[in-house]
Amino acid sequence: MPNLKAIRRRIGSVRSTQKITRAMKMVAAARLRKAQSAAESFRPYADVLASMLARVASQGSEQDHPLLERREGPNRLLLVISSDRGLCGGFNANLCREVQSQLSGEGHPSLALIGRKAGDYFERRGANVWHKFRDVYEDLSYDKAAAVARDLAAQYAAGQVDRIDLAYNEFVSMMSQKPTVRQLLPVVLPQAESGNEAVVDYLFEPGRDEILSRLLPRYIEVQVFRALLESIAAEQAARMAAMEGATNNAQEMLDHLTLVYNRARQSAITRELIEIVGGAEALHQA
């Protein structure tokens, strides 16, 4: 028969865990609103910058800037953006598996890592880690993302790598986060808007080459910052869903343990009554 004291202790433990998961869900929901707003507010800026770049670059060639130059070499670098903390379901595991599939058959690509979870995952597997960007999430700002982008652009412009990709979780909805791998360098120029409009021959001031040299580094910075904002929003959504699932599971376990406890208590009471009745009958017969 189950021990009543042990069951009570187990119920208390599960109830305490449920309080923690419920509180974490509420915190994640509050942070998600802020992160989602930041990510969605930044998207129009990134789209407009991409449109401007497409218009400026449409009249030139890929040789006009080092960040546009395409190379066929084998040296590849992936910037993997994970989270620093866990308890967010398959958020980090799904991303790391997607990156692992990208590494298959590619020789030994280098990795640049943002987030402690990706660092732990790939270091255990002996991956070629070029650099770990630390403390990025502490007071995240555009300047921190720009510093990361400048390091990557310098590596590409110096010819140290032939291609750089971004790997992160894209925020799709409250219940959906999509592991995404996107080419960062060389810059893939967005398609200029097309349609029935006549082709316009723009006049650039101070000059097309100078504008392009300013827009391209800013475009790289914006892409890195956007990926960070998307990843943060996706992380909070995944954590909120994970904590909601954990809270519901804890409630189911509490219901089961309560039923087991009541049955055990009823059995104990029944056994005591039988012993009392049996003892009274024995005394009466004596």
N, C-alpha and C positions, 0 to 999 in steps of 0.2 A: 504493500500500500504506500502511496506517495507520502513523504514527510510534510506535514502541514507547515512547519516552520520554514523549511527549504522553499516551499511554494510561495509563501508570503514574501520571503526574501527576493525570490525571482520576480514576483509581481512588482515589488518596490523598485528593483533595478530597471525593469522594462519601462515603468512609468517615468522614472528619472530620465532615461534615454529619450523617451517620447517628448518630454518637455524641452530637451536640448534640440532635437530635430525640428520641433515646431518653431522654436525661437530662431533657429538658423534659416528656416524657410521664410520667416517674416523679414529677417535682415536681408536675405538674398532678393526678396521681392522689392524691398525699398531700393536696394542698390541697382536692381535691374531697371527700374523706371528711369533712374538717372543715366545709366549706361546706354540704354536704348535711345533715350532722347539725344545723347551726345552723338551716337553713331548715325542716327537718322538725320540729325541736323548737319552733319559733316558731309553726307553724301552729295547734296546739291553742289557744294563748293568743289568737291573732287570732280564731279561730272562737268562743271563749267570749265575748270582748268584743263581737263582732258580735251574738251571741245576747242578751247583756245590753242592748245598745242597742236591739235590736228590741223587747224587752219594755217598756223604758222609753218608747220613742217610739210604741208601738202605741196609746196612749190619747190622743195629741195630734194636732196637724196640722203641715203643713210650714211654717207661719208661726211656729212656736214658737222658732226659732233661725235666725240669718242663714245658717248653713251648710246649712240645709235648704231655703232659699228657691230656688225654680226660676224662672229667667228665660229669656226667649226671644230675647235679644239675640244678635248675630252674633259677639261677642268670645269667642274660644276660646283656651285655653292648653293645650299638651301638655307634660308632663314626660317627657322621653325619657331612659331609663337605659341607657347603653351601657357599654363597658369603656374603660379607659385604654390598654390594650395590644392588639396584634393577635395574629397567629399562632394564631387560634382558629377557622379555617374561615369559614363564612358567618354566624357569630354576629352580628356588627355589621351586615353588609350586609343580611341578611334583616330585621333590625329596622328599619333605615333605610328599606328599601323599603316595609315595612308602614306606617311613619309617612308616607312620601311619598304613599302611596295614600290615607291619611286626609286629607292636605292638599288633595288634588284636589277641586275644586268647593266648597271651604269658604272662598273668599276668601283672606285672608292671616292665618291663625292664628298666634299667637305661640308660640315654643318656649322651654321651660326645659330646660337640658341638664345631665346628669350623665355624665361620661366624655368623654375627649378624642376618641374616634373619632366620636361623634355630632357633636361640635363641628366637627371637620374636614369631615365630610360635608356638613352643612347650611350652613356658612359658605361653602363653595365654590359652593353653589347659590343663594346669596343669600337664604336663608330669613330670616324675621323672628325673630331670637333675642332674647327678652326678657332672659334672664339665664343665665349659666353658673355652676353651683355647682362650685367647685374644691376639690380635696383631700378629697373626701368619702370616697374609698376608703382614705385613709391613716388607719390605726387606726379603722376604721369602728365606730361605736357607735350606740346608740339616740339619744343626745343629738344627734348630727349629723343623723340622719334627722328628729328632731323639729324641729330648726332649719329644715330645708328645708320641712317640713309647715307650720310657723308662717308662713313667708313666703308660701306659696301660699294658706293660709287667709286671711291678711290681705288679699291681693289680691282674693280673692273677696268677703270681707265688705265691703270698701270699694267694691264695684261696678265694679272695674277690668276684670273678666272675667265672663262669663256661664256659663262651663263650664270645668272643668279635668279633663283625662284623664291617666292614667298609661300610658306605653308602655314595655314591658320584655320581656325574654325569661324566660318561665316555665320552671322546671326540671320536666320531666316524668319523665325517666329518664336513665340514663347515656348513651343514644344519641339522645335526643330533647329538643330545646329549642324551645318554642313562642313566637313573637313574639305578644305580647298587648297589646291596648289596652283599658283599663278606666276607667270614669268614676270620678273621685275626688270632685269637687265639682260641683253640690250632692250631698250625701251621699245615695246610694241605700240606703235602709234595708233591711237584710236581712229576709226574711220571718220573722215569729215562727213558732215550731214549732206546727204544727197537727195535729189528729188527733181522737181520740175524747175527749181530755181536756176537762174543763169549762173555760170561760173564767174566768180568775181576775182579780178586781179588786184590783190591788196597792195597798198603802199605801206611800208613798215617804217616806223620812226621809233628809236634811233637806227634801226636796221634789222633785217631778218636774222642775221647770224647772231647778233648781240641779244636779241629777244629770245632766240632759241637757246642760247647759252644760259640764260636766266631761267627760262621756263622748265628746261629738262631737269636740273637739280631739284627745283621746287616740286616737280611732278613726282620724282622718286620719294621725296620726303612725305608728300601727301599720301602716296600709296602705302608707305610703311605706317604712318599715323592712322590711316583708315583701317588697316588690318588690325592694329592694336585695339582700336575702339570696337571693331566688330568682334574681336576675340573676347574682350572684357564683357560685352553684352551677352555673347553666347555663353560664357562661363557662368554668369549669374543666372541665366535662364536654366542652364543644365543643373546648377546647384539647387535652385528652387524646386525643380521637378524631382531631383533625387531626394531632397529632404521631405517633400510631400509624400513620395513613395515610402520612405522610411517611417514617417509618422503613421501612415495608414497600416503598414506592416506591424508596427508596434501595437496599434489598436487591436488588430486581429490576434496578435499573440496575447495581449491582455485578456481579450474575451475568452480565448482558449484556456489560459491559466486560471482565470476566475471560475470557469466551468469545472476544471479539474479540481480546484481547491474546494468548491462547494460539494462536489461528489465525495471527495476524501473526507470532508468534515461531516457530511451526512452519514457516511459509512462508520466513522469513528463514534458518532453519537449513537447510531443504531447498535454498534457493538457494546458500548457502555450500558445501554438500556438492557440488552440481553444479559450482560453480566450481572446487572442489579436484580433483574427478575429471577435469574437463575439462583443467585445467592439468597434472595428472599424465599424462594421455593424450598431451597435446601434447609433453611432455618425452620420453615413451617413444618417440614417433614420430620425434622429432628424433635 
